[in-house]
């Protein structure tokens, strides 16, 4: 926990606004809303399972660094859309939960 929050916890069906930076174990950044200067809105239940679990434990205003094992990230398939994440990669996310949308 980098910073404790003081808001409510999101549920699996909520849409959240967050800032994040995703890196591989070697420190290489693969995606970062923080560097783009624009938070993102995502449905909690429509992201990788590791992030979905973490987001439901964070309250609004919290900032955490989390380590997501490959099995709870993209597994043995990897991800080849906007960002290339090779198969079998553990991921590190720094996440700030900005708000829960109604």
C-alpha positions as CSV (number, residue, x, y, z in Angstrom):
1,X,0.0,0.0,0.0
2,X,1.5,3.3,-1.1
3,X,-1.4,5.4,0.0
4,X,-4.5,4.5,2.0
5,X,-7.9,5.6,0.6
6,X,-10.9,6.7,2.5
7,X,-13.8,5.9,0.2
8,X,-16.0,3.0,-0.6
9,X,-15.0,-0.3,-2.2
10,X,-16.1,-1.1,-5.7
11,X,-18.0,-4.2,-6.6
12,X,-17.4,-6.6,-9.5
13,X,-20.1,-4.9,-11.6
14,X,-18.9,-1.3,-11.0
15,X,-17.0,0.9,-13.4
16,X,-14.0,2.5,-11.9
17,X,-11.8,5.4,-12.9
18,X,-8.1,4.8,-12.2
19,X,-4.6,5.8,-12.9
20,X,-2.1,3.0,-13.5
21,X,1.3,2.0,-14.7
22,X,2.0,-1.6,-15.8
23,X,5.5,-3.0,-15.9
24,X,7.1,-6.3,-16.4
25,X,9.3,-7.7,-13.6
26,X,12.4,-6.2,-15.3
27,X,10.9,-2.7,-14.9
28,X,9.9,-2.2,-18.6
29,X,6.7,-0.2,-18.8
30,X,4.1,-1.8,-21.1
31,X,1.3,0.6,-20.5
32,X,0.6,3.7,-18.4
33,X,-2.4,6.0,-18.1
34,X,-0.3,8.0,-15.7
35,X,2.3,8.8,-18.4
36,X,-0.6,9.6,-20.9
37,X,-1.9,12.1,-18.2
38,X,-5.4,10.6,-18.5
39,X,-7.2,8.2,-16.1
40,X,-9.1,5.3,-17.6
41,X,-12.6,4.0,-16.9
42,X,-12.9,0.2,-16.8
43,X,-15.5,-2.2,-15.6
44,X,-14.1,-4.1,-12.6
45,X,-15.2,-7.5,-14.0
46,X,-13.8,-6.8,-17.5
47,X,-10.1,-6.7,-16.7
48,X,-7.7,-9.5,-15.9
49,X,-8.7,-11.6,-12.9
50,X,-5.8,-10.4,-10.8
51,X,-6.7,-6.7,-11.2
52,X,-10.4,-7.5,-10.7
53,X,-9.6,-9.1,-7.4
54,X,-7.3,-6.2,-6.3
55,X,-9.7,-3.4,-7.3
56,X,-12.5,-4.9,-5.1
57,X,-10.1,-4.6,-2.1
58,X,-9.1,-1.0,-2.7
59,X,-11.1,2.0,-1.5
60,X,-11.4,5.3,-3.4
61,X,-8.3,7.3,-3.0
62,X,-6.0,4.3,-2.4
63,X,-2.8,3.8,-4.3
64,X,-1.2,0.3,-4.4
65,X,1.6,-1.5,-6.1
66,X,0.5,-5.1,-6.8
67,X,2.3,-8.1,-8.3
68,X,0.0,-10.2,-10.6
69,X,1.2,-13.7,-11.4
70,X,0.9,-14.8,-15.0
71,X,-2.0,-17.2,-14.2
72,X,-4.1,-14.2,-13.0
73,X,-2.9,-12.0,-15.8
74,X,-2.8,-13.2,-19.4
75,X,-1.7,-16.8,-18.7
76,X,-0.1,-18.9,-21.4
77,X,-1.9,-16.9,-24.2
78,X,-0.4,-13.5,-23.7
79,X,-2.1,-10.4,-25.1
80,X,-1.5,-9.1,-28.6
81,X,-3.9,-6.2,-29.1
82,X,-2.8,-2.6,-28.4
83,X,0.0,-3.7,-26.1
84,X,2.1,-6.8,-26.5
85,X,2.3,-8.9,-23.4
86,X,4.1,-12.2,-24.0
87,X,2.7,-15.4,-22.6
88,X,3.6,-16.5,-19.1
89,X,4.6,-13.0,-17.9
90,X,4.0,-11.8,-14.3
91,X,3.0,-8.2,-14.2
92,X,3.5,-5.3,-11.7
93,X,0.8,-2.6,-11.5
94,X,0.8,0.7,-9.6
95,X,-2.9,1.6,-9.3
96,X,-4.6,4.6,-7.9
97,X,-8.4,4.2,-7.6
98,X,-9.8,7.7,-8.4
99,X,-13.5,7.0,-8.3
100,X,-16.4,4.6,-8.7
101,X,-18.8,5.6,-11.4
102,X,-22.6,5.4,-10.8
